[in-house]
Amino acid sequence: MTQHRSRTRRTAIAAGAVALGLVALSACEKPSPKATVTVGSNSVSAEATCYDKGEKLSQKALTDCIGSKSGHKLTVHDGQRVRIGVDPEVAESGWAMVVNGQGTMSEASRDTYRSFDFDEVFAPQQSATGTSGVPRTAQIAIIEVDKSGQAKGVWQYTLDRA
């Protein structure tokens, strides 16, 4: 009789542990895909700043996200290349890079890795006084798009020119 109670108790404890494990797993959300920016030997990899489980972002959410000017920071020296890597699911959907609010790619990329020249990221900009100069900072947004061009996610980085 004692053996039967002991076995029943172990079975109940095991069943309870399995149930708690399943509840804990169901509460977890899949993290957003990552994007990585590499300059020289320094890399920053991050989940999306704005992401809604792969669903389309509203225009307001996209504008607010890009306008937030947040992002992980890296320093870029003159002449260095900026390398961007995205998760395969982002590449499959398509992505584009926007620098300081201006599109830099003519069409969405389906590559998991792209490299950009210093001049593509730090392009001279016209100031209000009519002079042009290379900006000290570049706000980069990597935007995942669907086949119709709607934004699904945004990753942000700040590149400071050394």
C-alpha positions as CSV (number, residue, x, y, z in Angstrom):
1,M,0.0,0.0,0.0
2,T,2.8,2.4,0.8
3,Q,4.5,1.7,-2.6
4,H,1.2,2.5,-4.4
5,R,0.8,5.9,-2.6
6,S,4.4,6.8,-3.3
7,R,4.0,5.9,-7.0
8,T,0.8,7.9,-7.1
9,R,2.5,10.9,-5.5
10,R,5.5,10.8,-7.9
11,T,3.1,10.6,-10.8
12,A,1.1,13.6,-9.6
13,I,4.2,15.6,-9.0
14,A,5.5,14.7,-12.5
15,A,2.2,15.6,-14.1
16,G,2.2,18.9,-12.3
17,A,5.7,19.7,-13.4
18,V,4.8,19.0,-17.0
19,A,1.7,21.1,-16.8
20,L,3.6,24.1,-15.3
21,G,6.2,23.7,-18.0
22,L,3.6,23.8,-20.7
23,V,2.0,26.9,-19.2
24,A,5.4,28.6,-19.0
25,L,6.2,27.8,-22.6
26,S,2.8,29.1,-23.9
27,A,3.4,32.4,-22.1
28,C,6.7,32.9,-24.0
29,E,6.6,34.9,-27.2
30,K,8.9,34.3,-30.1
31,P,11.5,37.1,-30.1
32,S,11.6,39.3,-33.1
33,P,14.3,38.6,-35.8
34,K,17.7,40.2,-35.4
35,A,19.7,42.5,-37.5
36,T,23.4,43.1,-37.1
37,V,25.5,46.1,-38.1
38,T,29.3,45.6,-38.3
39,V,31.9,48.3,-38.7
40,G,35.5,47.1,-38.6
41,S,35.7,44.5,-35.8
42,N,32.8,46.0,-33.9
43,S,29.3,44.5,-34.2
44,V,25.9,45.3,-32.7
45,S,23.1,42.8,-33.0
46,A,19.6,43.6,-31.8
47,E,16.0,42.7,-32.0
48,A,13.6,45.0,-33.8
49,T,12.9,48.4,-32.3
50,C,9.3,48.2,-33.7
51,Y,7.8,44.8,-34.6
52,D,4.3,43.3,-34.3
53,K,4.9,39.5,-34.7
54,G,5.6,39.9,-38.4
55,E,2.4,41.8,-39.2
56,K,2.3,45.0,-41.1
57,L,3.1,48.2,-39.2
58,S,0.7,51.1,-39.5
59,Q,2.1,54.2,-41.2
60,K,1.9,56.1,-37.9
61,A,3.8,53.3,-36.1
62,L,6.4,53.3,-38.8
63,T,6.8,57.1,-38.7
64,D,6.9,57.2,-34.9
65,C,9.5,54.4,-34.8
66,I,11.8,56.0,-37.3
67,G,11.3,59.4,-35.7
68,S,12.3,58.1,-32.3
69,K,16.1,58.4,-33.2
70,S,16.9,55.6,-30.8
71,G,19.3,52.8,-31.6
72,H,22.5,51.0,-30.8
73,K,25.7,53.0,-31.5
74,L,28.8,52.3,-33.4
75,T,31.7,54.5,-34.5
76,V,32.7,54.6,-38.1
77,H,36.1,55.9,-39.4
78,D,36.4,57.6,-42.8
79,G,36.6,55.0,-45.5
80,Q,35.3,52.1,-43.4
81,R,32.5,49.9,-44.8
82,V,29.2,49.3,-43.0
83,R,28.1,45.7,-43.1
84,I,24.5,44.7,-42.4
85,G,23.2,41.2,-41.8
86,V,19.6,40.2,-41.2
87,D,17.9,37.0,-40.2
88,P,17.0,34.7,-43.1
89,E,13.2,35.3,-42.5
90,V,13.8,39.1,-42.9
91,A,15.8,38.5,-46.1
92,E,13.0,36.3,-47.5
93,S,10.5,39.0,-46.9
94,G,12.8,41.8,-48.1
95,W,14.5,44.8,-46.4
96,A,15.8,48.3,-47.1
97,M,18.1,50.7,-45.4
98,V,17.1,54.3,-44.7
99,V,19.8,56.8,-43.6
100,N,18.7,60.0,-41.9
101,G,15.2,59.5,-43.2
102,Q,16.3,59.1,-46.8
103,G,16.1,55.8,-48.7
104,T,19.5,54.6,-49.9
105,M,18.5,51.5,-51.7
106,S,16.6,51.5,-55.0
107,E,14.7,48.3,-54.2
108,A,14.3,45.9,-51.3
109,S,17.1,43.4,-50.8
110,R,16.5,39.7,-50.3
111,D,20.1,39.1,-49.2
112,T,21.0,38.2,-45.7
113,Y,24.2,40.3,-45.9
114,R,25.0,43.6,-47.6
115,S,28.0,45.9,-47.4
116,F,27.8,49.7,-47.9
117,D,30.6,52.2,-48.6
118,F,31.3,55.0,-46.1
119,D,30.1,57.5,-48.7
120,E,26.7,55.7,-49.0
121,V,26.1,56.1,-45.3
122,F,27.7,59.5,-44.7
123,A,26.6,61.2,-47.9
124,P,27.2,65.0,-48.0
125,Q,24.1,66.9,-47.1
126,Q,23.0,70.4,-48.0
127,S,22.6,72.7,-45.0
128,A,20.0,75.5,-44.6
129,T,22.8,78.0,-45.5
130,G,23.5,76.2,-48.8
131,T,26.8,74.7,-47.8
132,S,27.3,70.9,-48.0
133,G,29.1,68.8,-45.6
134,V,29.5,65.2,-44.4
135,P,27.2,64.7,-41.3
136,R,28.8,63.6,-38.0
137,T,26.0,61.2,-37.3
138,A,24.0,58.8,-39.4
139,Q,20.7,57.4,-38.1
140,I,20.2,54.1,-39.9
141,A,16.9,52.2,-40.0
142,I,16.7,48.8,-41.4
143,I,13.1,48.2,-42.5
144,E,11.7,44.8,-43.3
145,V,9.0,45.0,-46.0
146,D,6.5,42.5,-47.4
147,K,6.0,41.9,-51.1
148,S,3.7,44.9,-51.4
149,G,6.3,47.2,-49.8
150,Q,4.5,47.5,-46.4
151,A,6.8,47.8,-43.4
152,K,6.8,44.8,-41.0
153,G,9.7,45.7,-38.7
154,V,12.3,48.4,-38.0
155,W,15.8,48.0,-36.5
156,Q,17.6,51.2,-35.6
157,Y,21.3,52.1,-35.2
158,T,23.2,55.3,-34.7
159,L,26.6,55.6,-36.5
160,D,28.9,58.3,-35.2
161,R,31.7,59.4,-37.6
162,A,35.1,59.4,-35.9
